[in-house]
Amino acid sequence: MTAPLTPNLTPSESGNSAKSLLRFITAGSVDDGKSSLIGRLLYDTQSIHSDQITAIQQTSAKRGLSELDLSLLTDGLQAEREQGITIDIAYRYFNTEQRKFIIGDAPGHEQYTRNMVTAASTADLAILLVDARKGVVTQTRRHTYLAHLLGVNAIVLAVNKMDLVDWRQDIYQTIRDDYLAFAASLGIEQICALPICALKGDNIVHASRSMNWYDGPTLIDHLNRVSAHRDRSENPLRFPVQRVARVKLGNGAAIKNNDLNKEFRGYQGTLASGMLVVGDEVLALPSRLAAKIKSVKLANQSLPHATPDLSVVVELDREIDISRGDMLVAKNDLPETVREIHADICWLSEEPLHTRRKYLIKHTTRTVRCLFSDLHYRVDVNTLQKHLKPSDIVMNDIVRVELKLQQPLFVDHYAENRVTGSFIIIDEATHATIAAGVIV
């Protein structure tokens, strides 16, 4: 989804370093061990400072625990500590020799569906935890559906707390088969199932000695190898224009003296997909006028090309009437120009949706007024049942809607492009973000 849901990557994250980046989330029912799993990953990959370990050891001892309570690393909010649950999204970072990782710990409670949606919107992979004593439950199916809705089709089924069922292989296999049948009904095919114990560290970074019947990879082995990250440089060019400015050369740049006082009309923005290559011809939308890329600059440095997520200044070989919200695109592969959108939305606001009110829709850098012309159905995220023509939409509801736009947008389907296939809805009076959607 757009800005609040798909934050820009730094150049190092976007592939300009030796290590690739994998973003993943952990999700599951309450008390399935999401925070403990993340803590174990950080601890066993030696990604925790010694003073943090000391503090965890002291707190765990005060609570009379025989094992380190590694969930303390992620459950940072006071309300979470008091209730023993995860409410907000906790992001953590760690590295291995093969990869960089960004982890999002998504809430388990149904009332925090919007937080789960936010976390999944940036993820390449989802780890779904299941308590071995309970098996696949309603929240497991709900989180799987939400991850699938947000385009996260690489799933790890982590059957946790195997120590509490005496490490039994038959229990693990029953849970695995139950989940695979459900995932197949959604069309999810890329699934890795493994039995773990986050508390003791079995099959997280080190292979379990208590489950020698399991001969698959550990969790970290799978995360190091899995091919889940989308290379958006292979997608069609989409460059939403954030700002138009007169750019003056100089300011410390290594350029010729006779160019010191030159200015050019620059188009600033973050590349959503494709490649900006000097010399390539592009089209400007909505005017559909063509021009060639004369230069691409990043912090006073001229680049031969730019890759997705880089914030750059583009100079064209001729001046075109372009303003904020316009888009430079590939000449032979255009997005759809639409005044009507069919989308799945998650309602984020405590105030219910009013179909007679006009809202703002923000898509990439373009903001226009919109109206909810039809509510096709609401999805019960627990049963996946569709309720046709719902009369009211409240916080955390997932709804298939039709939107009419006052001005056109340049869009792709979300399955093809996460950036140009997503949007947020804004309350015109308060400027609060009240919904997020994906174009279907």
Secondary structure as UniProt FT lines:
FT   TURN            3..5
FT   TURN            11..15
FT   STRAND          20..28
FT   TURN            30..31
FT   HELIX           34..44
FT   TURN            45..46
FT   HELIX           50..62
FT   TURN            63..64
FT   HELIX           70..73
FT   HELIX           78..83
FT   STRAND          90..95
FT   STRAND          99..105
FT   HELIX           110..112
FT   HELIX           113..120
FT   TURN            121..122
FT   STRAND          125..131
FT   TURN            132..134
FT   HELIX           138..149
FT   TURN            150..151
FT   STRAND          154..160
FT   HELIX           162..165
FT   TURN            166..167
FT   HELIX           169..186
FT   STRAND          190..195
FT   TURN            198..201
FT   TURN            203..205
FT   TURN            212..213
FT   HELIX           219..225
FT   HELIX           232..234
FT   STRAND          238..240
FT   STRAND          243..248
FT   TURN            251..252
FT   HELIX           257..259
FT   TURN            260..261
FT   STRAND          263..270
FT   STRAND          276..277
FT   TURN            278..279
FT   STRAND          281..285
FT   TURN            286..288
FT   STRAND          289..298
FT   TURN            299..300
FT   STRAND          301..303
FT   STRAND          305..306
FT   TURN            308..309
FT   STRAND          311..316
FT   TURN            324..325
FT   STRAND          327..330
FT   TURN            331..332
FT   STRAND          336..347
FT   TURN            355..356
FT   STRAND          358..363
FT   TURN            364..365
FT   STRAND          366..379
FT   TURN            381..383
FT   STRAND          386..388
FT   TURN            395..396
FT   STRAND          398..411
FT   TURN            414..416
FT   TURN            418..421
FT   STRAND          422..426
FT   TURN            428..430
FT   STRAND          433..439
//
